[in-house]
Amino acid sequence: MTLRGHFTAAAVALAACFPLLADAQSTTRPGGSTATGTRPMTASTANSYSLLPGTTRGYIAASAGRPEFDAGCFFSCEDPDIGFKVVTGGAWSEVIGLEVGYLYFGTGDRNGGETEAHGVNLSVVGNLPIGEMFNLFAKLGTTYSFTDTTAAPGFRTGDERGFGLSYGAGVGLDLTRNWTVQAEWEQHRVKFISGRDEVSMVSLGVKYRF
């Protein structure tokens, strides 16, 4: 799939969420802090819901950055120019939540060919509010990755997929009750044709809380 195809798939996934959001507008949940560490809600913002079953105080988020591949490379080594992710999450409590999303790590040059990686991630998220506007967060979970590798003759090529450990951390700045900008570092254990290697990404993005 091309980069445009991945962006289109992400856009379709977001668009599919909006009917669910409209239906959820009538669902009322108890007030409290969001899973992203925002401050307690007032009575006027008590409507709180999530797209993830078993959670409340949900959100959607998108971010982009430049991934780095640690996959083995002997020549023509260049990391992807851009990667992105689209996620949705919700809260189990005021400080612990759950997040699921799609990640596109891009296509990098490796050994006379190209290596593309993307995947689906599921993570537990912990949040720590700092003052009235900032919050720190950390994530631990797993990514089911899909990779496709081409290369010059003599190197292994083909598709691989499988689960791997993921973790990360970041900081968010609340602009309003609904909108947050955030910077994040994350690392994923991805299955390539040459074996499991790390893919990391520093990204900048926005989050919208329902």
Beta strands, then each sheet from edge to edge (+ up, - down):
strand 1: 56-69
strand 2: 83-91
strand 3: 96-110
strand 4: 113-130
strand 5: 134-149
strand 6: 158-174
strand 7: 179-192
strand 8: 195-209
sheet 1: 1+ 2- 3+ 4- 5+ 6- 7+ 8- 1+
end
